[in-house]
Amino acid sequence: MIRVPRKVWLEAVRRALREDVGAGDVTSRAVVPPKLQARARLVAREPLVVCGLEAARLAFELQGSGIRITSLARDGQAVKRGAILMVVEGPAQALLTAERVALNFVQRLSGVATLTAAFVRAVQGTGAQILDTRKTTPGLRVLEKYAVACGGGVNHRMGLYDMVLIKDNHLAALQQEGPGAIARAVQRARSRYPRLKVEVEADTLAQVKEAVSAGADFILLDNMPPKMLREAVKLVAGRAKTEASGGVTLKTVRAMAKTGVDFISVGALTHSARAVDVALDFETPAEFNKHARRLERPANPT
């Protein structure tokens, strides 16, 4: 699974808090006494795959000292409706101020992980793997790709810098130089970046043949129906990895996977994932007092 450095989490959470809190949480400051203590539970209101607990933790911790956090789930874990993901305790003002930012991250990232898990289940047993794309929320790519990995998907290139992907518009631009655009593109990529993998997008079987002959490592089979995908896989015959893309839904993905492709890239994992229902439920005074009394009892009474 992709590892997200702490500084990436911190940067994202601090940016979100600046956006939401600004000069201060005027409502909580106005109506909640500073010394009032509270305890709240982060609860899954539907079945989901957990992701983003680190962001939630930081959102609360950055409100100051005196906040205690207990994680009861982990990223990548599938949980049922009603599962408690985290318990937070401390000044009520601080918990209220961090609430929306914490929830936004967990709802969004768990939504990506949950949708990815659904696609992974849909192709189970076919040998095909689910890939993400660069169709991510600006500024949140690393976190959203981490969420894909939490859901069981495979991360494709992180950006324009770590893999050569020769797409249709690259080839269109090279047409003015004459025939053989794919071969020229692959040759130039190998010469300039010999250590990077090279992928070529193909819309037709003729382009698939050209890409294989040119020595591409991966061939992106774009918007091909299942019958055409099968023919493309036979043409490639294991000489390159194949990736199906375009028009992928939960209804169509298994038929695509059964054609023998190695990968299926799904932009919807990150650009269309629904935010799942996660809530921060504050304990009632009775629940809070009961918990406080339990903590005050000796661990091993004699």
C-alpha positions in Angstrom: 0.0 0.0 0.0 1.2 3.5 -0.8 2.6 5.3 2.2 1.6 8.9 2.8 4.3 10.9 4.6 3.1 12.7 7.8 4.0 16.1 6.2 1.5 15.4 3.4 -1.3 14.8 5.9 -0.3 17.8 7.9 -0.3 20.1 4.9 -3.7 18.9 3.7 -5.3 19.2 7.1 -3.8 22.6 7.9 -5.0 23.9 4.6 -8.5 22.6 5.2 -8.6 24.1 8.7 -7.4 27.5 7.4 -10.2 27.4 4.9 -12.9 26.4 7.4 -11.9 28.1 10.6 -10.3 31.3 9.3 -10.0 33.8 12.2 -11.9 31.5 14.5 -15.0 29.4 15.1 -17.3 32.2 16.2 -20.3 29.9 17.0 -18.4 27.6 19.4 -16.6 30.5 21.0 -19.9 32.3 21.6 -22.1 29.5 22.9 -19.7 26.8 24.4 -17.9 27.5 27.7 -14.1 27.1 27.2 -13.8 24.6 30.1 -16.6 22.4 29.1 -15.4 18.8 28.3 -16.9 16.4 25.9 -16.5 13.0 24.4 -17.6 12.1 20.8 -17.5 9.0 18.6 -16.7 8.9 14.9 -19.4 6.5 13.6 -20.0 4.7 10.3 -23.6 5.2 9.3 -23.3 2.7 6.5 -21.1 -0.2 5.5 -17.8 1.2 4.2 -14.0 0.8 3.8 -12.2 3.1 6.2 -9.8 5.7 5.0 -8.5 9.0 6.3 -8.3 8.4 10.0 -4.9 10.1 10.2 -6.5 13.3 8.8 -9.3 13.2 11.4 -6.8 12.7 14.1 -4.7 15.6 13.0 -7.7 17.9 12.7 -8.5 17.3 16.4 -4.9 17.4 17.6 -4.1 20.7 15.9 -6.8 22.4 18.1 -4.4 22.3 21.0 -3.4 20.1 24.0 -5.8 18.2 26.2 -7.4 16.2 23.4 -7.3 12.4 23.7 -7.9 10.1 20.7 -8.6 6.4 20.6 -8.7 4.8 17.2 -10.9 1.7 17.0 -10.5 1.0 13.2 -7.7 1.2 10.7 -7.5 2.4 7.1 -8.3 -0.3 4.6 -10.7 -2.1 7.1 -14.2 -2.9 5.9 -16.7 -2.1 8.7 -20.4 -2.5 9.2 -23.0 0.2 9.8 -22.8 1.5 13.3 -19.1 0.7 13.7 -17.2 3.2 15.9 -14.1 4.3 14.1 -12.6 6.7 16.6 -13.3 8.2 20.0 -12.2 11.8 20.8 -12.2 13.5 24.2 -11.3 17.0 25.3 -12.6 20.6 25.3 -15.9 20.7 23.6 -15.0 23.9 21.7 -12.0 22.1 20.1 -14.0 19.1 19.1 -16.7 21.2 17.5 -14.1 23.3 15.6 -12.4 20.3 14.1 -15.6 18.3 13.4 -16.3 19.3 9.8 -12.7 19.0 8.5 -12.3 15.6 10.2 -15.5 14.4 8.7 -14.8 15.8 5.2 -11.6 13.9 4.9 -13.0 10.6 6.3 -16.2 10.8 4.2 -14.3 11.6 1.0 -11.4 9.2 1.3 -13.6 6.4 2.7 -15.9 7.0 -0.3 -13.0 6.4 -2.7 -11.9 3.3 -0.8 -15.4 1.9 -0.7 -16.1 2.4 -4.4 -12.7 0.9 -5.3 -13.4 -2.1 -3.2 -16.7 -2.6 -5.1 -14.8 -2.6 -8.4 -12.2 -5.0 -7.1 -15.0 -7.4 -6.0 -16.6 -7.1 -9.4 -13.5 -8.5 -11.2 -12.5 -11.0 -8.6 -11.2 -14.3 -10.1 -10.5 -12.8 -13.6 -6.9 -11.8 -13.0 -7.5 -8.2 -14.0 -6.5 -5.5 -11.6 -8.2 -2.1 -11.0 -6.1 1.0 -11.7 -6.7 4.6 -10.7 -6.1 7.6 -13.0 -5.0 11.3 -12.7 -8.6 12.4 -12.5 -8.2 13.5 -8.9 -9.2 16.5 -6.8 -6.5 19.1 -7.3 -4.1 19.1 -4.3 -5.4 15.8 -3.0 -4.0 13.3 -5.4 -1.7 11.5 -3.0 -4.4 11.1 -0.5 -7.0 9.9 -3.0 -4.6 7.4 -4.6 -3.8 6.2 -1.0 -7.6 5.7 -0.6 -7.7 3.6 -3.9 -4.9 1.4 -2.4 -6.9 1.1 0.8 -9.8 -0.2 -1.3 -7.6 -2.9 -2.9 -6.9 -1.0 -6.2 -3.5 -0.5 -7.8 -2.0 3.0 -8.3 -1.2 4.0 -11.9 1.3 6.8 -12.5 1.3 9.5 -9.9 1.8 12.3 -12.4 3.4 13.3 -15.7 6.8 12.6 -14.4 7.0 9.0 -13.4 5.9 7.1 -16.6 5.7 7.9 -20.3 2.1 7.6 -21.5 1.7 8.5 -25.2 -1.9 9.4 -25.7 -4.0 10.1 -28.7 -3.3 13.8 -28.7 0.5 13.2 -28.6 0.1 11.0 -31.7 -2.2 13.5 -33.4 0.5 16.2 -32.9 3.1 13.9 -34.5 1.0 13.1 -37.6 2.3 16.2 -39.3 5.7 14.5 -39.4 4.2 11.7 -41.5 3.5 8.0 -41.0 5.0 6.0 -38.1 4.0 8.3 -35.3 3.8 5.5 -32.7 7.2 4.1 -33.5 8.8 7.6 -33.5 7.2 8.4 -30.2 8.3 5.2 -28.4 11.8 5.5 -29.8 12.1 9.1 -28.6 10.7 8.2 -25.2 13.2 5.4 -24.8 16.1 7.6 -25.8 15.1 10.5 -23.5 13.9 8.5 -20.4 15.5 5.0 -20.7 14.5 4.0 -17.1 10.8 4.8 -17.4 8.1 2.4 -18.6 6.4 3.4 -21.8 2.6 3.1 -22.5 0.9 3.8 -25.7 -2.8 4.5 -26.1 -4.5 2.6 -29.0 -8.0 3.2 -30.4 -7.8 0.6 -33.1 -6.3 -2.9 -33.6 -3.9 -1.4 -36.2 -2.5 0.9 -33.5 -2.2 -2.0 -31.1 0.0 -3.8 -33.7 2.1 -0.7 -34.1 2.5 -0.3 -30.4 3.6 -3.9 -29.9 6.1 -3.7 -32.8 7.5 -0.5 -31.3 8.2 -2.2 -28.0 5.8 -0.5 -25.7 5.6 -1.9 -22.1 1.9 -1.2 -21.8 -0.9 -0.7 -24.3 -3.9 1.4 -23.3 -6.9 -0.1 -25.1 -9.2 2.9 -25.2 -13.0 2.6 -25.4 -13.0 -0.8 -27.0 -16.0 -3.2 -26.6 -15.3 -6.6 -25.1 -15.1 -8.4 -28.4 -12.4 -5.9 -29.6 -10.6 -6.2 -26.3 -10.3 -9.9 -26.7 -8.8 -9.5 -30.2 -6.4 -6.9 -28.9 -5.2 -9.2 -26.1 -4.6 -12.0 -28.7 -2.6 -9.6 -30.9 -0.5 -8.5 -27.9 0.1 -12.2 -26.9 1.9 -11.3 -23.7 4.5 -9.0 -25.3 3.1 -6.1 -23.3 0.7 -5.5 -20.5 -2.8 -4.4 -21.5 -5.0 -1.8 -19.9 -8.6 -1.3 -20.8 -10.1 2.1 -20.3 -13.2 4.2 -21.1 -16.8 3.7 -20.2 -16.0 1.5 -17.2 -18.9 1.0 -14.7 -19.7 -1.6 -12.1 -22.1 -3.1 -14.6 -19.5 -3.3 -17.4 -16.3 -4.0 -15.6 -16.5 -7.7 -15.3 -17.2 -8.3 -18.9 -14.1 -6.2 -19.7 -12.0 -8.1 -17.2 -13.0 -11.5 -18.7 -11.4 -10.5 -22.0 -8.0 -11.2 -20.5 -6.7 -7.6 -20.0 -4.2 -7.1 -17.3 -5.6 -3.9 -15.9 -8.7 -1.8 -16.1 -8.4 1.9 -15.3 -11.4 3.6 -13.7 -11.5 7.4 -13.5 -14.7 7.3 -11.5 -12.8 5.9 -8.5 -11.6 9.4 -7.7 -13.6 11.8 -9.8 -17.1 10.4 -9.0 -16.9 8.6 -5.7 -19.7 9.4 -3.3 -18.8 10.7 0.1 -19.9 8.0 2.5 -22.0 8.7 5.6 -19.8 9.1 8.7 -20.9 11.2 11.7 -19.4 12.6 14.9 -21.8 11.8 17.7 -21.4 13.6 21.0 -22.2 11.6 24.1 -25.1 12.6 26.3 -24.3 14.0 29.7 -25.3 10.6 31.2 -23.0 8.7 28.9 -20.2 11.2 29.5 -20.5 11.0 33.3 -20.7 7.2 33.2 -17.5 7.1 31.2 -15.8 9.6 33.6 -16.7 7.5 36.6 -15.4 4.4 35.0 -12.0 6.1 34.4 -11.9 7.2 38.0 -12.2 3.7 39.4 -8.9 1.9 40.3 -7.7 -0.5 37.7 -7.2 -3.3 40.2 -9.3 -2.6 43.3 -8.3 -4.4 46.5 
